[in-house]
């Protein structure tokens, strides 16, 4: 609870200090504790997210969607599409349930890394594992294509959106008309 309070207050340094003190004092670190510490370190702390996931694996602490979504979110903030896709692959291999948030974050990481092709690839994975894209997933993918000047791809995605009866919003329209 204290680590989460630090996160909400933007005090990531204090959150990590508390986490380190817990580990030093041999307090049992569980999934919730790791997730809270990772959430507190979303911006500019990719190495910490990677270390936490590695430590969880070594300590045999169960990872979950929150763990990986936090890690992928950190990758997205730092435009590290490679690491984001590594985390997504780890989720899929570990049979951790992925959701639209997972895909939005991974697609956005590809977009921030100027990898629209990877964004489309990630979007395609959704159909393979039967996760239905929502408006936000479509928007993230359309935006990645639009930023790269791939208008035909963006328009195609908007047609798919219409065919699958996924609702458009202002972001969709703005991205498609550029």
C-alpha positions in Angstrom: 0.0 0.0 0.0 2.9 2.4 0.8 4.5 1.7 -2.6 1.2 2.4 -4.4 0.8 5.6 -2.4 4.2 6.7 -3.6 3.3 5.9 -7.2 0.1 8.0 -6.9 2.2 10.9 -5.5 4.8 10.6 -8.3 7.5 9.6 -5.8 9.1 6.8 -7.7 12.4 7.1 -5.9 10.6 6.6 -2.5 8.7 3.7 -3.9 11.9 2.0 -5.0 13.5 2.8 -1.6 10.6 1.1 0.2 10.8 -1.9 -2.2 14.5 -2.2 -1.5 14.0 -2.0 2.2 11.4 -4.7 2.1 13.8 -7.0 0.2 16.6 -6.2 2.6 14.4 -6.9 5.6 13.4 -10.2 4.0 9.7 -9.3 3.7 8.1 -11.7 1.3 7.8 -9.9 -2.1 4.8 -11.0 -4.1 3.2 -10.2 -7.4 1.3 -7.2 -6.0 4.5 -5.7 -4.5 6.5 -6.1 -7.7 3.6 -4.7 -9.8 3.3 -1.6 -7.5 7.0 -0.9 -7.7 7.0 -1.3 -11.5 4.0 1.0 -11.8 5.7 3.7 -9.8 8.6 3.6 -12.3 6.8 4.0 -15.6 8.7 7.0 -17.0 12.4 6.8 -17.8 13.0 3.6 -15.8 13.1 0.8 -18.4 16.1 -0.9 -16.8 14.2 -1.1 -13.5 11.2 -2.7 -15.2 13.5 -5.3 -16.9 15.3 -6.0 -13.6 11.9 -6.5 -11.8 10.6 -9.0 -14.4 14.0 -10.9 -14.3 13.9 -10.9 -10.5 10.4 -12.1 -10.4 11.3 -15.0 -12.6 14.4 -15.8 -10.5 12.4 -15.7 -7.3 9.6 -17.7 -8.9 7.1 -14.9 -8.1 4.2 -15.2 -10.5 4.0 -12.6 -13.2 0.6 -11.5 -14.5 -0.9 -9.1 -17.1 -0.4 -6.2 -14.8 3.3 -7.0 -14.5 3.8 -7.1 -18.2 1.5 -4.3 -19.1 3.5 -2.1 -16.7 6.7 -3.2 -18.4 5.3 -2.7 -21.9 4.0 0.7 -20.8 7.5 1.7 -19.7 8.8 0.5 -23.1 6.2 2.6 -24.8 7.2 5.7 -22.9 10.8 5.2 -23.8 10.0 4.3 -27.5 11.7 0.8 -27.0 9.6 -1.2 -29.4 12.1 -4.2 -29.3 11.8 -4.7 -25.6 8.0 -4.1 -25.7 7.7 -6.9 -28.2 10.0 -9.1 -26.1 7.7 -8.6 -23.1 4.6 -9.3 -25.3 6.3 -12.5 -26.5 7.1 -13.5 -23.0 3.4 -13.1 -22.1 2.3 -15.2 -25.0 4.8 -17.9 -24.3 3.9 -18.0 -20.6 0.2 -18.2 -21.5 -0.5 -15.0 -19.5 -3.8 -13.6 -20.7 -3.3 -10.6 -22.9 -5.9 -7.9 -23.4 -6.5 -4.9 -25.5 -4.4 -2.7 -23.1 -1.4 -5.0 -23.8 -1.8 -4.5 -27.5 -2.4 -0.8 -27.3 0.8 -0.4 -25.4 2.8 -2.6 -27.7 1.5 -0.9 -30.8 2.1 2.5 -29.4 5.7 1.5 -28.5 6.2 0.5 -32.2 4.7 3.8 -33.2 7.0 5.8 -30.9 9.9 3.8 -32.3 8.9 4.7 -35.9 8.1 1.1 -36.7 4.6 1.2 -38.3 5.3 -2.2 -39.9 5.8 -3.7 -36.5 2.6 -2.0 -35.3 0.7 -3.7 -38.1 2.3 -7.0 -37.3 1.3 -6.7 -33.6 -2.2 -5.8 -34.7 -2.3 -8.9 -36.9 -1.3 -11.1 -33.9 -4.6 -10.2 -32.2 -6.6 -12.2 -34.8 -4.2 -15.2 -34.4 -4.9 -15.4 -30.6 -8.5 -14.3 -30.9 -8.4 -11.0 -29.1 -10.9 -8.6 -30.7 -9.4 -5.1 -31.4 -11.4 -2.2 -30.0 -11.5 1.4 -31.0 -8.3 2.2 -29.1 -6.4 -0.6 -30.6 -7.5 0.4 -34.1 -6.7 4.1 -33.3 -3.2 3.3 -32.1 -2.5 1.3 -35.3 -4.1 3.8 -37.6 -2.0 6.6 -36.0 1.2 4.6 -36.5 0.4 4.2 -40.2 -0.7 7.9 -40.5 2.5 9.2 -38.9 4.6 7.1 -41.3 2.6 8.5 -44.3 1.1 5.1 -45.0 -2.4 6.6 -45.8 -3.5 3.5 -47.7 -2.9 1.3 -44.7 -4.7 3.8 -42.4 -7.7 3.9 -44.7 -7.7 0.1 -45.0 -7.8 -0.2 -41.2 -10.7 2.3 -41.0 -12.6 0.1 -43.5 -11.9 -3.0 -41.4 -13.0 -1.1 -38.4 -16.3 -0.2 -40.2 -16.8 -3.8 -41.4 -16.3 -5.2 -37.9 -18.6 -2.6 -36.5 -16.0 -1.1 -34.2 -17.0 2.4 -33.3 -15.1 5.3 -34.7 -14.3 8.4 -32.5 -12.8 11.8 -33.1 -9.3 10.3 -32.8 -10.1 7.8 -35.6 -11.4 10.5 -37.9 -8.5 12.9 -37.2 -6.0 10.2 -37.9 -7.6 9.0 -41.1 -8.0 12.5 -42.6 -4.6 13.5 -41.3 
